[in-house]
Amino acid sequence: MTQTNCSQCNTVLNCNVNNITACWCNQLPAILPLDATATSCLCQTCTLNKINHYLEQGKIPKEPTNSEVVGIISSHIKAIHNHYGEYLGVRIARKHVGWYVNALSDCQQFRHHFCRLEEPGQQIQSLHEFFKAIKITWNEAA
C-alpha cells in the first residue's frame, strides 16, 4: 500500500497500486471513460463526485482553475482565522496550507515563506500571489 495525495483535492489517501484488484476503487463499475488525464489516484469523495457529474452531465468535469482553487483555500483559511482568532488562526492556517500545496512542485519555498507570516491578511495575499504565479497540471500534482 502506498500513501499518496488525491490529485483533485490533495487529501492523503492509501493507494493499493501494487495490487489494484484489492483497491476500493476497483469495486466501482467502470463508468468513467479513461483518457490521457487519468494518470493518478483520486480519493473516494472526488471519485464519486466525478462519477456523479459524468452520469448527470454526460461528460467528465473540467479541472478547477487556479482562481477557483485559491478561492476555496482562501475561504478555508479565513474561516480558520475567524474561528481561532488571529494568533492561533495564523498558526493553524500554516499547517492547512501546507497540506494543500504539499504535492505541488516548487512548494517548499512558498511554504517556508508562508510559515513566517504573522498576519491573516498577509497569508491571504500570499496565497493569491502564489497561485497566480504557478501553472498547475492537477493530475501531475500528486
C-alpha positions in Angstrom: 0.0 0.0 0.0 1.3 3.4 -1.0 0.4 6.7 0.7 -0.3 9.4 -1.9 -2.4 12.5 -2.3 -5.7 12.8 -4.3 -4.8 14.6 -7.5 -8.0 16.7 -7.2 -8.2 17.8 -3.6 -4.8 16.8 -2.2 -6.4 14.6 0.6 -3.9 12.0 1.8 -5.0 8.5 0.7 -3.7 5.0 0.6 -3.5 3.5 -2.9 -3.1 -0.2 -3.4 -1.1 0.3 -6.5 0.8 -3.0 -6.0 -2.5 -4.9 -6.0 -5.1 -2.8 -7.9 -7.7 -5.6 -7.5 -7.6 -5.0 -3.8 -8.1 -1.2 -4.1 -11.5 0.2 -3.1 -11.8 1.9 -6.5 -11.8 -1.4 -8.3 -15.1 -2.3 -6.6 -16.8 0.6 -8.6 -18.3 0.0 -12.0 -16.1 1.1 -14.9 -18.2 4.2 -15.8 -15.8 7.0 -16.4 -14.0 7.0 -19.8 -10.3 6.9 -19.3 -8.2 9.4 -21.2 -4.7 10.9 -21.0 -5.7 12.9 -17.9 -6.5 9.8 -15.9 -3.0 9.3 -14.5 -3.3 9.4 -10.8 -5.5 8.3 -7.8 -8.4 10.2 -6.5 -9.9 10.0 -3.1 -13.3 8.4 -2.7 -15.1 11.7 -2.4 -13.6 13.1 -5.6 -14.0 9.8 -7.5 -17.7 9.6 -6.6 -18.2 13.3 -7.4 -16.6 12.8 -10.8 -18.8 9.8 -11.5 -22.0 11.6 -10.4 -21.1 14.6 -12.6 -20.5 12.3 -15.5 -23.8 10.5 -15.0 -25.7 13.8 -14.7 -23.9 15.8 -17.4 -22.5 13.1 -19.8 -19.0 14.5 -19.5 -16.1 14.5 -17.1 -16.0 17.8 -15.1 -13.2 20.1 -16.0 -10.3 20.6 -13.6 -10.6 23.6 -11.3 -8.8 26.8 -12.3 -6.1 28.3 -10.1 -8.5 31.1 -9.3 -11.2 28.6 -8.2 -8.6 26.7 -6.1 -7.2 29.8 -4.4 -10.8 30.9 -3.7 -11.6 27.6 -1.9 -8.3 27.7 0.1 -8.7 31.3 1.0 -12.3 30.7 2.3 -11.0 27.8 4.4 -8.1 29.9 5.8 -10.4 32.9 6.5 -12.7 30.5 8.4 -9.8 29.3 10.5 -8.8 32.9 11.3 -12.3 33.7 12.3 -12.8 30.6 14.4 -9.5 30.6 16.2 -8.7 34.3 16.3 -5.7 36.0 14.8 -2.9 34.5 16.9 -3.9 30.8 16.8 -5.6 31.1 13.4 -2.4 32.2 11.6 -0.5 29.3 13.1 -3.2 26.7 12.4 -3.6 28.0 8.8 0.1 27.3 8.2 -0.5 23.6 8.7 -3.6 23.6 6.5 -2.0 25.5 3.6 1.0 23.1 3.8 -1.4 20.2 3.2 -3.0 22.0 0.3 0.3 22.8 -1.5 2.4 19.9 -0.4 2.1 17.9 -3.6 2.8 20.9 -5.9 6.2 21.4 -7.5 8.1 24.4 -6.1 6.0 24.5 -3.0 8.9 24.3 -0.5 10.0 27.9 -0.9 6.4 29.1 -0.7 5.7 27.0 2.5 8.9 28.4 4.1 7.7 32.0 3.3 4.1 31.3 4.4 5.2 29.9 7.8 6.9 33.2 8.6 3.8 35.3 8.0 2.2 36.7 11.2 -0.9 38.4 9.9 -4.1 36.9 8.4 -4.2 39.4 5.5 -0.6 38.6 4.6 -1.5 34.9 4.4 -4.4 35.5 2.1 -2.4 37.9 -0.1 0.5 35.4 -0.2 -1.9 32.6 -1.3 -3.2 34.7 -4.2 0.3 35.6 -5.3 1.5 32.0 -5.2 -1.4 30.6 -7.2 -1.2 33.5 -9.7 2.5 32.7 -10.3 2.3 28.9 -10.8 0.9 26.7 -13.5 -0.6 23.6 -12.2 -1.4 20.4 -14.0 -3.6 18.9 -11.4 -3.2 15.3 -12.5 0.5 15.6 -12.1 0.3 17.3 -8.7 0.1 14.1 -6.7 
